[in-house]
Amino acid sequence: MASIPDEFVCPITQTLMRDPVLTKEGHSFERWAILEWIYTNGTCPLTRRPLLSRSELIPNTLLKIRIGTWCMVQNIWDLDEDDQESMLAYYSASDSAEQLFKIKMTIAMAKQ
C-alpha cells in the first residue's frame, strides 16, 4: 500500500479521514473528531481561534471523493452506494468520458 497522502489524514486523529469537514478557516478534519474537539475546547485545534458550533463546519465533499477514489485504488475499503454515486457525479461533471469509464471500472472491480 502507498503511504497515505498528508491531505487525507486528520490533524487530530492522525488517521485516514472517512467523513471530512472544513472549518470556516479552511482546515479539514474528521467530523466526529472535530466535533469532540469543539465540545471540549471550543477552538480550532490548528489555529486556536474560537470554533464554537458544528454549524461552522462544512462537509468537504471533494476531499471525501478523492479519499474514496484513493482507497478503492489501494483496495483499502469498498465505498457504500452514496459514496459511489457522489464520486461518479463529480467525475461526470468535471472530467472526460475516459476518466469516467476508469472510475466505473474501478467501482465494478471493487464489487467483485
PDB file as gemmi writes it, atoms N, CA and C in Angstrom:
CRYST1    1.000    1.000    1.000  90.00  90.00  90.00 P 1                      
ATOM      1  N   MET A   1       0.837  -1.185   0.000  1.00  0.00           N  
ATOM      2  CA  MET A   1       0.000   0.000   0.000  1.00  0.00           C  
ATOM      3  C   MET A   1       0.879   1.244   0.000  1.00  0.00           C  
ATOM      4  N   ALA A   2       0.496   2.230  -0.787  1.00  0.00           N  
ATOM      5  CA  ALA A   2       1.217   3.503  -0.808  1.00  0.00           C  
ATOM      6  C   ALA A   2       0.952   4.257   0.494  1.00  0.00           C  
ATOM      7  N   SER A   3       1.878   5.136   0.849  1.00  0.00           N  
ATOM      8  CA  SER A   3       1.651   5.913   2.061  1.00  0.00           C  
ATOM      9  C   SER A   3       0.475   6.857   1.843  1.00  0.00           C  
ATOM     10  N   ILE A   4      -0.242   7.122   2.910  1.00  0.00           N  
ATOM     11  CA  ILE A   4      -1.437   7.962   2.833  1.00  0.00           C  
ATOM     12  C   ILE A   4      -1.027   9.412   2.574  1.00  0.00           C  
ATOM     13  N   PRO A   5      -1.609  10.056   1.559  1.00  0.00           N  
ATOM     14  CA  PRO A   5      -1.299  11.464   1.315  1.00  0.00           C  
ATOM     15  C   PRO A   5      -1.648  12.307   2.544  1.00  0.00           C  
ATOM     16  N   ASP A   6      -0.799  13.258   2.873  1.00  0.00           N  
ATOM     17  CA  ASP A   6      -0.988  14.084   4.067  1.00  0.00           C  
ATOM     18  C   ASP A   6      -2.360  14.740   4.126  1.00  0.00           C  
ATOM     19  N   GLU A   7      -2.876  15.196   2.990  1.00  0.00           N  
ATOM     20  CA  GLU A   7      -4.157  15.896   2.986  1.00  0.00           C  
ATOM     21  C   GLU A   7      -5.331  14.976   3.332  1.00  0.00           C  
ATOM     22  N   PHE A   8      -5.118  13.656   3.310  1.00  0.00           N  
ATOM     23  CA  PHE A   8      -6.165  12.700   3.638  1.00  0.00           C  
ATOM     24  C   PHE A   8      -6.164  12.325   5.126  1.00  0.00           C  
ATOM     25  N   VAL A   9      -5.196  12.824   5.879  1.00  0.00           N  
ATOM     26  CA  VAL A   9      -5.025  12.466   7.283  1.00  0.00           C  
ATOM     27  C   VAL A   9      -5.584  13.572   8.176  1.00  0.00           C  
ATOM     28  N   CYS A  10      -6.411  13.206   9.131  1.00  0.00           N  
ATOM     29  CA  CYS A  10      -6.975  14.166  10.078  1.00  0.00           C  
ATOM     30  C   CYS A  10      -5.879  14.659  11.025  1.00  0.00           C  
ATOM     31  N   PRO A  11      -5.742  15.978  11.187  1.00  0.00           N  
ATOM     32  CA  PRO A  11      -4.728  16.503  12.105  1.00  0.00           C  
ATOM     33  C   PRO A  11      -4.956  16.120  13.574  1.00  0.00           C  
ATOM     34  N   ILE A  12      -6.184  15.786  13.929  1.00  0.00           N  
ATOM     35  CA  ILE A  12      -6.481  15.409  15.315  1.00  0.00           C  
ATOM     36  C   ILE A  12      -6.173  13.938  15.555  1.00  0.00           C  
ATOM     37  N   THR A  13      -6.720  13.068  14.722  1.00  0.00           N  
ATOM     38  CA  THR A  13      -6.598  11.627  14.947  1.00  0.00           C  
ATOM     39  C   THR A  13      -5.345  11.022  14.330  1.00  0.00           C  
ATOM     40  N   GLN A  14      -4.768  11.741  13.359  1.00  0.00           N  
ATOM     41  CA  GLN A  14      -3.615  11.242  12.604  1.00  0.00           C  
ATOM     42  C   GLN A  14      -3.948   9.952  11.861  1.00  0.00           C  
ATOM     43  N   THR A  15      -5.227   9.813  11.452  1.00  0.00           N  
ATOM     44  CA  THR A  15      -5.662   8.663  10.678  1.00  0.00           C  
ATOM     45  C   THR A  15      -6.380   9.137   9.415  1.00  0.00           C  
ATOM     46  N   LEU A  16      -6.583   8.212   8.501  1.00  0.00           N  
ATOM     47  CA  LEU A  16      -7.282   8.489   7.256  1.00  0.00           C  
ATOM     48  C   LEU A  16      -8.713   8.941   7.555  1.00  0.00           C  
ATOM     49  N   MET A  17      -9.125  10.042   6.932  1.00  0.00           N  
ATOM     50  CA  MET A  17     -10.480  10.557   7.162  1.00  0.00           C  
ATOM     51  C   MET A  17     -11.489   9.790   6.324  1.00  0.00           C  
ATOM     52  N   ARG A  18     -12.667   9.558   6.884  1.00  0.00           N  
ATOM     53  CA  ARG A  18     -13.783   8.933   6.169  1.00  0.00           C  
ATOM     54  C   ARG A  18     -14.892   9.938   5.915  1.00  0.00           C  
ATOM     55  N   ASP A  19     -15.025  10.934   6.799  1.00  0.00           N  
ATOM     56  CA  ASP A  19     -16.094  11.933   6.677  1.00  0.00           C  
ATOM     57  C   ASP A  19     -15.499  13.314   6.956  1.00  0.00           C  
ATOM     58  N   PRO A  20     -14.683  13.838   6.022  1.00  0.00           N  
ATOM     59  CA  PRO A  20     -14.003  15.109   6.273  1.00  0.00           C  
ATOM     60  C   PRO A  20     -14.946  16.309   6.211  1.00  0.00           C  
ATOM     61  N   VAL A  21     -14.701  17.261   7.104  1.00  0.00           N  
ATOM     62  CA  VAL A  21     -15.418  18.537   7.102  1.00  0.00           C  
ATOM     63  C   VAL A  21     -14.397  19.670   7.142  1.00  0.00           C  
ATOM     64  N   LEU A  22     -14.836  20.832   6.655  1.00  0.00           N  
ATOM     65  CA  LEU A  22     -13.992  22.029   6.646  1.00  0.00           C  
ATOM     66  C   LEU A  22     -14.422  22.982   7.745  1.00  0.00           C  
ATOM     67  N   THR A  23     -13.452  23.630   8.386  1.00  0.00           N  
ATOM     68  CA  THR A  23     -13.758  24.717   9.303  1.00  0.00           C  
ATOM     69  C   THR A  23     -13.895  25.999   8.501  1.00  0.00           C  
ATOM     70  N   LYS A  24     -14.353  27.054   9.145  1.00  0.00           N  
ATOM     71  CA  LYS A  24     -14.514  28.334   8.450  1.00  0.00           C  
ATOM     72  C   LYS A  24     -13.174  28.880   7.970  1.00  0.00           C  
ATOM     73  N   GLU A  25     -12.073  28.387   8.524  1.00  0.00           N  
ATOM     74  CA  GLU A  25     -10.741  28.826   8.105  1.00  0.00           C  
ATOM     75  C   GLU A  25     -10.135  27.931   7.023  1.00  0.00           C  
ATOM     76  N   GLY A  26     -10.878  26.888   6.623  1.00  0.00           N  
ATOM     77  CA  GLY A  26     -10.429  26.046   5.521  1.00  0.00           C  
ATOM     78  C   GLY A  26      -9.602  24.834   5.906  1.00  0.00           C  
ATOM     79  N   HIS A  27      -9.614  24.448   7.166  1.00  0.00           N  
ATOM     80  CA  HIS A  27      -8.891  23.254   7.606  1.00  0.00           C  
ATOM     81  C   HIS A  27      -9.842  22.059   7.622  1.00  0.00           C  
ATOM     82  N   SER A  28      -9.356  20.910   7.166  1.00  0.00           N  
ATOM     83  CA  SER A  28     -10.171  19.698   7.131  1.00  0.00           C  
ATOM     84  C   SER A  28      -9.867  18.789   8.311  1.00  0.00           C  
ATOM     85  N   PHE A  29     -10.942  18.200   8.852  1.00  0.00           N  
ATOM     86  CA  PHE A  29     -10.851  17.282   9.981  1.00  0.00           C  
ATOM     87  C   PHE A  29     -11.879  16.179   9.802  1.00  0.00           C  
ATOM     88  N   GLU A  30     -11.664  15.050  10.455  1.00  0.00           N  
ATOM     89  CA  GLU A  30     -12.679  14.005  10.540  1.00  0.00           C  
ATOM     90  C   GLU A  30     -13.833  14.570  11.374  1.00  0.00           C  
ATOM     91  N   ARG A  31     -15.057  14.405  10.883  1.00  0.00           N  
ATOM     92  CA  ARG A  31     -16.226  15.032  11.519  1.00  0.00           C  
ATOM     93  C   ARG A  31     -16.320  14.734  13.018  1.00  0.00           C  
ATOM     94  N   TRP A  32     -16.312  13.463  13.402  1.00  0.00           N  
ATOM     95  CA  TRP A  32     -16.504  13.140  14.819  1.00  0.00           C  
ATOM     96  C   TRP A  32     -15.378  13.706  15.673  1.00  0.00           C  
ATOM     97  N   ALA A  33     -14.156  13.753  15.131  1.00  0.00           N  
ATOM     98  CA  ALA A  33     -13.009  14.229  15.917  1.00  0.00           C  
ATOM     99  C   ALA A  33     -13.087  15.734  16.171  1.00  0.00           C  
ATOM    100  N   ILE A  34     -13.463  16.506  15.150  1.00  0.00           N  
ATOM    101  CA  ILE A  34     -13.544  17.956  15.342  1.00  0.00           C  
ATOM    102  C   ILE A  34     -14.748  18.313  16.212  1.00  0.00           C  
ATOM    103  N   LEU A  35     -15.847  17.568  16.087  1.00  0.00           N  
ATOM    104  CA  LEU A  35     -16.992  17.833  16.963  1.00  0.00           C  
ATOM    105  C   LEU A  35     -16.630  17.590  18.426  1.00  0.00           C  
ATOM    106  N   GLU A  36     -15.929  16.512  18.676  1.00  0.00           N  
ATOM    107  CA  GLU A  36     -15.479  16.224  20.046  1.00  0.00           C  
ATOM    108  C   GLU A  36     -14.522  17.321  20.531  1.00  0.00           C  
ATOM    109  N   TRP A  37     -13.618  17.763  19.652  1.00  0.00           N  
ATOM    110  CA  TRP A  37     -12.658  18.815  20.000  1.00  0.00           C  
ATOM    111  C   TRP A  37     -13.387  20.123  20.334  1.00  0.00           C  
ATOM    112  N   ILE A  38     -14.360  20.498  19.486  1.00  0.00           N  
ATOM    113  CA  ILE A  38     -15.114  21.731  19.725  1.00  0.00           C  
ATOM    114  C   ILE A  38     -15.838  21.653  21.064  1.00  0.00           C  
ATOM    115  N   TYR A  39     -16.466  20.513  21.352  1.00  0.00           N  
ATOM    116  CA  TYR A  39     -17.191  20.335  22.606  1.00  0.00           C  
ATOM    117  C   TYR A  39     -16.256  20.499  23.806  1.00  0.00           C  
ATOM    118  N   THR A  40     -15.054  19.970  23.699  1.00  0.00           N  
ATOM    119  CA  THR A  40     -14.099  20.013  24.808  1.00  0.00           C  
ATOM    120  C   THR A  40     -13.349  21.336  24.895  1.00  0.00           C  
ATOM    121  N   ASN A  41     -12.949  21.889  23.744  1.00  0.00           N  
ATOM    122  CA  ASN A  41     -12.049  23.039  23.738  1.00  0.00           C  
ATOM    123  C   ASN A  41     -12.637  24.349  23.216  1.00  0.00           C  
ATOM    124  N   GLY A  42     -13.598  24.272  22.300  1.00  0.00           N  
ATOM    125  CA  GLY A  42     -14.209  25.475  21.751  1.00  0.00           C  
ATOM    126  C   GLY A  42     -13.315  26.268  20.806  1.00  0.00           C  
ATOM    127  N   THR A  43     -12.267  25.626  20.296  1.00  0.00           N  
ATOM    128  CA  THR A  43     -11.341  26.307  19.386  1.00  0.00           C  
ATOM    129  C   THR A  43     -11.003  25.402  18.216  1.00  0.00           C  
ATOM    130  N   CYS A  44     -10.353  25.980  17.217  1.00  0.00           N  
ATOM    131  CA  CYS A  44      -9.782  25.186  16.137  1.00  0.00           C  
ATOM    132  C   CYS A  44      -8.476  24.599  16.665  1.00  0.00           C  
ATOM    133  N   PRO A  45      -8.246  23.310  16.507  1.00  0.00           N  
ATOM    134  CA  PRO A  45      -7.017  22.712  17.049  1.00  0.00           C  
ATOM    135  C   PRO A  45      -5.737  23.204  16.371  1.00  0.00           C  
ATOM    136  N   LEU A  46      -5.853  23.750  15.166  1.00  0.00           N  
ATOM    137  CA  LEU A  46      -4.655  24.223  14.472  1.00  0.00           C  
ATOM    138  C   LEU A  46      -4.357  25.688  14.746  1.00  0.00           C  
ATOM    139  N   THR A  47      -5.402  26.527  14.778  1.00  0.00           N  
ATOM    140  CA  THR A  47      -5.192  27.972  14.949  1.00  0.00           C  
ATOM    141  C   THR A  47      -5.464  28.452  16.365  1.00  0.00           C  
ATOM    142  N   ARG A  48      -6.195  27.664  17.137  1.00  0.00           N  
ATOM    143  CA  ARG A  48      -6.638  28.008  18.497  1.00  0.00           C  
ATOM    144  C   ARG A  48      -7.621  29.179  18.520  1.00  0.00           C  
ATOM    145  N   ARG A  49      -8.167  29.538  17.359  1.00  0.00           N  
ATOM    146  CA  ARG A  49      -9.202  30.565  17.298  1.00  0.00           C  
ATOM    147  C   ARG A  49     -10.532  29.938  17.667  1.00  0.00           C  
ATOM    148  N   PRO A  50     -11.478  30.748  18.181  1.00  0.00           N  
ATOM    149  CA  PRO A  50     -12.777  30.195  18.584  1.00  0.00           C  
ATOM    150  C   PRO A  50     -13.489  29.461  17.449  1.00  0.00           C  
ATOM    151  N   LEU A  51     -14.004  28.314  17.777  1.00  0.00           N  
ATOM    152  CA  LEU A  51     -14.802  27.496  16.874  1.00  0.00           C  
ATOM    153  C   LEU A  51     -15.875  26.892  17.766  1.00  0.00           C  
ATOM    154  N   LEU A  52     -17.013  27.550  17.797  1.00  0.00           N  
ATOM    155  CA  LEU A  52     -17.976  27.260  18.841  1.00  0.00           C  
ATOM    156  C   LEU A  52     -19.135  26.349  18.464  1.00  0.00           C  
ATOM    157  N   SER A  53     -19.304  26.094  17.188  1.00  0.00           N  
ATOM    158  CA  SER A  53     -20.504  25.381  16.795  1.00  0.00           C  
ATOM    159  C   SER A  53     -20.259  24.449  15.627  1.00  0.00           C  
ATOM    160  N   ARG A  54     -21.005  23.352  15.613  1.00  0.00           N  
ATOM    161  CA  ARG A  54     -20.895  22.445  14.474  1.00  0.00           C  
ATOM    162  C   ARG A  54     -21.484  23.064  13.218  1.00  0.00           C  
ATOM    163  N   SER A  55     -22.300  24.128  13.393  1.00  0.00           N  
ATOM    164  CA  SER A  55     -22.853  24.807  12.216  1.00  0.00           C  
ATOM    165  C   SER A  55     -21.772  25.548  11.441  1.00  0.00           C  
ATOM    166  N   GLU A  56     -20.590  25.702  12.041  1.00  0.00           N  
ATOM    167  CA  GLU A  56     -19.469  26.333  11.363  1.00  0.00           C  
ATOM    168  C   GLU A  56     -18.684  25.332  10.511  1.00  0.00           C  
ATOM    169  N   LEU A  57     -19.099  24.068  10.505  1.00  0.00           N  
ATOM    170  CA  LEU A  57     -18.422  23.031   9.735  1.00  0.00           C  
ATOM    171  C   LEU A  57     -19.173  22.755   8.439  1.00  0.00           C  
ATOM    172  N   ILE A  58     -18.429  22.550   7.362  1.00  0.00           N  
ATOM    173  CA  ILE A  58     -18.996  22.297   6.039  1.00  0.00           C  
ATOM    174  C   ILE A  58     -18.470  20.946   5.552  1.00  0.00           C  
ATOM    175  N   PRO A  59     -19.352  20.057   5.059  1.00  0.00           N  
ATOM    176  CA  PRO A  59     -18.856  18.797   4.505  1.00  0.00           C  
ATOM    177  C   PRO A  59     -17.840  19.064   3.389  1.00  0.00           C  
ATOM    178  N   ASN A  60     -16.717  18.356   3.418  1.00  0.00           N  
ATOM    179  CA  ASN A  60     -15.691  18.514   2.390  1.00  0.00           C  
ATOM    180  C   ASN A  60     -15.888  17.383   1.380  1.00  0.00           C  
ATOM    181  N   THR A  61     -16.890  17.561   0.530  1.00  0.00           N  
ATOM    182  CA  THR A  61     -17.299  16.524  -0.422  1.00  0.00           C  
ATOM    183  C   THR A  61     -16.190  16.167  -1.398  1.00  0.00           C  
ATOM    184  N   LEU A  62     -15.517  17.157  -1.925  1.00  0.00           N  
ATOM    185  CA  LEU A  62     -14.447  16.886  -2.886  1.00  0.00           C  
ATOM    186  C   LEU A  62     -13.347  16.038  -2.253  1.00  0.00           C  
ATOM    187  N   LEU A  63     -12.937  16.377  -1.036  1.00  0.00           N  
ATOM    188  CA  LEU A  63     -11.907  15.590  -0.364  1.00  0.00           C  
ATOM    189  C   LEU A  63     -12.400  14.173  -0.086  1.00  0.00           C  
ATOM    190  N   LYS A  64     -13.664  14.042   0.299  1.00  0.00           N  
ATOM    191  CA  LYS A  64     -14.222  12.710   0.558  1.00  0.00           C  
ATOM    192  C   LYS A  64     -14.184  11.861  -0.709  1.00  0.00           C  
ATOM    193  N   ILE A  65     -14.496  12.450  -1.848  1.00  0.00           N  
ATOM    194  CA  ILE A  65     -14.453  11.734  -3.120  1.00  0.00           C  
ATOM    195  C   ILE A  65     -13.015  11.342  -3.455  1.00  0.00           C  
ATOM    196  N   ARG A  66     -12.083  12.252  -3.266  1.00  0.00           N  
ATOM    197  CA  ARG A  66     -10.679  11.951  -3.557  1.00  0.00           C  
ATOM    198  C   ARG A  66     -10.155  10.843  -2.648  1.00  0.00           C  
ATOM    199  N   ILE A  67     -10.524  10.887  -1.366  1.00  0.00           N  
ATOM    200  CA  ILE A  67     -10.106   9.829  -0.433  1.00  0.00           C  
ATOM    201  C   ILE A  67     -10.722   8.494  -0.852  1.00  0.00           C  
ATOM    202  N   GLY A  68     -12.008   8.510  -1.191  1.00  0.00           N  
ATOM    203  CA  GLY A  68     -12.677   7.278  -1.614  1.00  0.00           C  
ATOM    204  C   GLY A  68     -12.052   6.675  -2.853  1.00  0.00           C  
ATOM    205  N   THR A  69     -11.713   7.514  -3.808  1.00  0.00           N  
ATOM    206  CA  THR A  69     -11.066   7.035  -5.028  1.00  0.00           C  
ATOM    207  C   THR A  69      -9.710   6.421  -4.705  1.00  0.00           C  
ATOM    208  N   TRP A  70      -8.935   7.106  -3.887  1.00  0.00           N  
ATOM    209  CA  TRP A  70      -7.617   6.605  -3.497  1.00  0.00           C  
ATOM    210  C   TRP A  70      -7.752   5.275  -2.761  1.00  0.00           C  
ATOM    211  N   CYS A  71      -8.730   5.182  -1.868  1.00  0.00           N  
ATOM    212  CA  CYS A  71      -8.925   3.946  -1.103  1.00  0.00           C  
ATOM    213  C   CYS A  71      -9.317   2.782  -1.999  1.00  0.00           C  
ATOM    214  N   MET A  72     -10.138   3.046  -2.996  1.00  0.00           N  
ATOM    215  CA  MET A  72     -10.516   1.976  -3.916  1.00  0.00           C  
ATOM    216  C   MET A  72      -9.316   1.502  -4.712  1.00  0.00           C  
ATOM    217  N   VAL A  73      -8.509   2.439  -5.175  1.00  0.00           N  
ATOM    218  CA  VAL A  73      -7.309   2.059  -5.932  1.00  0.00           C  
ATOM    219  C   VAL A  73      -6.363   1.250  -5.055  1.00  0.00           C  
ATOM    220  N   GLN A  74      -6.273   1.614  -3.776  1.00  0.00           N  
ATOM    221  CA  GLN A  74      -5.391   0.913  -2.845  1.00  0.00           C  
ATOM    222  C   GLN A  74      -6.031  -0.349  -2.261  1.00  0.00           C  
ATOM    223  N   ASN A  75      -7.298  -0.622  -2.616  1.00  0.00           N  
ATOM    224  CA  ASN A  75      -8.046  -1.763  -2.068  1.00  0.00           C  
ATOM    225  C   ASN A  75      -8.142  -1.708  -0.551  1.00  0.00           C  
ATOM    226  N   ILE A  76      -8.395  -0.521  -0.013  1.00  0.00           N  
ATOM    227  CA  ILE A  76      -8.488  -0.357   1.438  1.00  0.00           C  
ATOM    228  C   ILE A  76      -9.897  -0.644   1.935  1.00  0.00           C  
ATOM    229  N   TRP A  77     -10.911  -0.110   1.275  1.00  0.00           N  
ATOM    230  CA  TRP A  77     -12.288  -0.405   1.642  1.00  0.00           C  
ATOM    231  C   TRP A  77     -13.186  -0.148   0.448  1.00  0.00           C  
ATOM    232  N   ASP A  78     -14.364  -0.753   0.496  1.00  0.00           N  
ATOM    233  CA  ASP A  78     -15.367  -0.533  -0.541  1.00  0.00           C  
ATOM    234  C   ASP A  78     -16.187   0.690  -0.151  1.00  0.00           C  
ATOM    235  N   LEU A  79     -16.567   1.468  -1.147  1.00  0.00           N  
ATOM    236  CA  LEU A  79     -17.429   2.612  -0.909  1.00  0.00           C  
ATOM    237  C   LEU A  79     -18.878   2.156  -0.845  1.00  0.00           C  
ATOM    238  N   ASP A  80     -19.671   2.819   0.004  1.00  0.00           N  
ATOM    239  CA  ASP A  80     -21.092   2.498   0.001  1.00  0.00           C  
ATOM    240  C   ASP A  80     -21.745   3.152  -1.220  1.00  0.00           C  
ATOM    241  N   GLU A  81     -23.000   2.847  -1.449  1.00  0.00           N  
ATOM    242  CA  GLU A  81     -23.697   3.305  -2.663  1.00  0.00           C  
ATOM    243  C   GLU A  81     -23.718   4.832  -2.774  1.00  0.00           C  
ATOM    244  N   ASP A  82     -23.955   5.542  -1.659  1.00  0.00           N  
ATOM    245  CA  ASP A  82     -23.993   7.002  -1.703  1.00  0.00           C  
ATOM    246  C   ASP A  82     -22.646   7.572  -2.102  1.00  0.00           C  
ATOM    247  N   ASP A  83     -21.565   7.020  -1.557  1.00  0.00           N  
ATOM    248  CA  ASP A  83     -20.230   7.498  -1.910  1.00  0.00           C  
ATOM    249  C   ASP A  83     -19.928   7.237  -3.377  1.00  0.00           C  
ATOM    250  N   GLN A  84     -20.336   6.077  -3.886  1.00  0.00           N  
ATOM    251  CA  GLN A  84     -20.116   5.762  -5.289  1.00  0.00           C  
ATOM    252  C   GLN A  84     -20.857   6.746  -6.186  1.00  0.00           C  
ATOM    253  N   GLU A  85     -22.118   7.052  -5.832  1.00  0.00           N  
ATOM    254  CA  GLU A  85     -22.896   7.998  -6.628  1.00  0.00           C  
ATOM    255  C   GLU A  85     -22.266   9.387  -6.599  1.00  0.00           C  
ATOM    256  N   SER A  86     -21.791   9.816  -5.444  1.00  0.00           N  
ATOM    257  CA  SER A  86     -21.136  11.121  -5.334  1.00  0.00           C  
ATOM    258  C   SER A  86     -19.884  11.162  -6.193  1.00  0.00           C  
ATOM    259  N   MET A  87     -19.103  10.097  -6.134  1.00  0.00           N  
ATOM    260  CA  MET A  87     -17.869  10.052  -6.895  1.00  0.00           C  
ATOM    261  C   MET A  87     -18.166  10.081  -8.394  1.00  0.00           C  
ATOM    262  N   LEU A  88     -19.143   9.301  -8.839  1.00  0.00           N  
ATOM    263  CA  LEU A  88     -19.499   9.290 -10.256  1.00  0.00           C  
ATOM    264  C   LEU A  88     -20.049  10.638 -10.708  1.00  0.00           C  
ATOM    265  N   ALA A  89     -20.872  11.261  -9.885  1.00  0.00           N  
ATOM    266  CA  ALA A  89     -21.432  12.566 -10.243  1.00  0.00           C  
ATOM    267  C   ALA A  89     -20.321  13.597 -10.369  1.00  0.00           C  
ATOM    268  N   TYR A  90     -19.360  13.556  -9.452  1.00  0.00           N  
ATOM    269  CA  TYR A  90     -18.247  14.505  -9.511  1.00  0.00           C  
ATOM    270  C   TYR A  90     -17.443  14.323 -10.792  1.00  0.00           C  
ATOM    271  N   TYR A  91     -17.056  13.095 -11.089  1.00  0.00           N  
ATOM    272  CA  TYR A  91     -16.252  12.852 -12.277  1.00  0.00           C  
ATOM    273  C   TYR A  91     -17.038  13.085 -13.557  1.00  0.00           C  
ATOM    274  N   SER A  92     -18.332  12.814 -13.552  1.00  0.00           N  
ATOM    275  CA  SER A  92     -19.157  13.053 -14.727  1.00  0.00           C  
ATOM    276  C   SER A  92     -19.188  14.538 -15.069  1.00  0.00           C  
ATOM    277  N   ALA A  93     -19.239  15.379 -14.056  1.00  0.00           N  
ATOM    278  CA  ALA A  93     -19.329  16.820 -14.269  1.00  0.00           C  
ATOM    279  C   ALA A  93     -17.985  17.448 -14.593  1.00  0.00           C  
ATOM    280  N   SER A  94     -16.887  16.817 -14.195  1.00  0.00           N  
ATOM    281  CA  SER A  94     -15.612  17.512 -14.291  1.00  0.00           C  
ATOM    282  C   SER A  94     -14.583  16.897 -15.232  1.00  0.00           C  
ATOM    283  N   ASP A  95     -14.773  15.658 -15.656  1.00  0.00           N  
ATOM    284  CA  ASP A  95     -13.730  15.005 -16.441  1.00  0.00           C  
ATOM    285  C   ASP A  95     -14.260  14.394 -17.730  1.00  0.00           C  
ATOM    286  N   SER A  96     -13.349  13.891 -18.491  1.00  0.00           N  
ATOM    287  CA  SER A  96     -13.665  13.299 -19.786  1.00  0.00           C  
ATOM    288  C   SER A  96     -14.371  11.957 -19.631  1.00  0.00           C  
ATOM    289  N   ALA A  97     -14.927  11.490 -20.730  1.00  0.00           N  
ATOM    290  CA  ALA A  97     -15.586  10.184 -20.744  1.00  0.00           C  
ATOM    291  C   ALA A  97     -14.601   9.072 -20.389  1.00  0.00           C  
ATOM    292  N   GLU A  98     -13.365   9.225 -20.797  1.00  0.00           N  
ATOM    293  CA  GLU A  98     -12.349   8.206 -20.487  1.00  0.00           C  
ATOM    294  C   GLU A  98     -12.132   8.096 -18.975  1.00  0.00           C  
ATOM    295  N   GLN A  99     -12.043   9.237 -18.302  1.00  0.00           N  
ATOM    296  CA  GLN A  99     -11.858   9.237 -16.846  1.00  0.00           C  
ATOM    297  C   GLN A  99     -13.065   8.610 -16.162  1.00  0.00           C  
ATOM    298  N   LEU A 100     -14.269   8.951 -16.618  1.00  0.00           N  
ATOM    299  CA  LEU A 100     -15.482   8.382 -16.048  1.00  0.00           C  
ATOM    300  C   LEU A 100     -15.495   6.869 -16.235  1.00  0.00           C  
ATOM    301  N   PHE A 101     -15.093   6.389 -17.394  1.00  0.00           N  
ATOM    302  CA  PHE A 101     -15.029   4.952 -17.638  1.00  0.00           C  
ATOM    303  C   PHE A 101     -14.085   4.278 -16.643  1.00  0.00           C  
ATOM    304  N   LYS A 102     -12.930   4.884 -16.386  1.00  0.00           N  
ATOM    305  CA  LYS A 102     -11.970   4.317 -15.436  1.00  0.00           C  
ATOM    306  C   LYS A 102     -12.573   4.207 -14.037  1.00  0.00           C  
ATOM    307  N   ILE A 103     -13.309   5.231 -13.616  1.00  0.00           N  
ATOM    308  CA  ILE A 103     -13.937   5.212 -12.291  1.00  0.00           C  
ATOM    309  C   ILE A 103     -15.005   4.121 -12.233  1.00  0.00           C  
ATOM    310  N   LYS A 104     -15.830   4.017 -13.275  1.00  0.00           N  
ATOM    311  CA  LYS A 104     -16.857   2.975 -13.296  1.00  0.00           C  
ATOM    312  C   LYS A 104     -16.225   1.584 -13.239  1.00  0.00           C  
ATOM    313  N   MET A 105     -15.128   1.394 -13.937  1.00  0.00           N  
ATOM    314  CA  MET A 105     -14.435   0.113 -13.912  1.00  0.00           C  
ATOM    315  C   MET A 105     -13.861  -0.171 -12.516  1.00  0.00           C  
ATOM    316  N   THR A 106     -13.326   0.854 -11.870  1.00  0.00           N  
ATOM    317  CA  THR A 106     -12.795   0.689 -10.520  1.00  0.00           C  
ATOM    318  C   THR A 106     -13.880   0.255  -9.564  1.00  0.00           C  
ATOM    319  N   ILE A 107     -15.049   0.883  -9.665  1.00  0.00           N  
ATOM    320  CA  ILE A 107     -16.192   0.511  -8.804  1.00  0.00           C  
ATOM    321  C   ILE A 107     -16.624  -0.908  -9.099  1.00  0.00           C  
ATOM    322  N   ALA A 108     -16.736  -1.270 -10.360  1.00  0.00           N  
ATOM    323  CA  ALA A 108     -17.146  -2.630 -10.732  1.00  0.00           C  
ATOM    324  C   ALA A 108     -16.175  -3.665 -10.190  1.00  0.00           C  
ATOM    325  N   MET A 109     -14.880  -3.391 -10.296  1.00  0.00           N  
ATOM    326  CA  MET A 109     -13.868  -4.325  -9.785  1.00  0.00           C  
ATOM    327  C   MET A 109     -13.936  -4.423  -8.270  1.00  0.00           C  
ATOM    328  N   ALA A 110     -14.237  -3.323  -7.593  1.00  0.00           N  
ATOM    329  CA  ALA A 110     -14.316  -3.333  -6.141  1.00  0.00           C  
ATOM    330  C   ALA A 110     -15.502  -4.168  -5.649  1.00  0.00           C  
ATOM    331  N   LYS A 111     -16.550  -4.234  -6.445  1.00  0.00           N  
ATOM    332  CA  LYS A 111     -17.740  -5.005  -6.062  1.00  0.00           C  
ATOM    333  C   LYS A 111     -17.536  -6.517  -6.203  1.00  0.00           C  
ATOM    334  N   GLN A 112     -16.523  -6.928  -6.971  1.00  0.00           N  
ATOM    335  CA  GLN A 112     -16.303  -8.365  -7.202  1.00  0.00           C  
ATOM    336  C   GLN A 112     -15.697  -9.046  -6.015  1.00  0.00           C  
TER     337      GLN A 112                                                      
END                                                                             
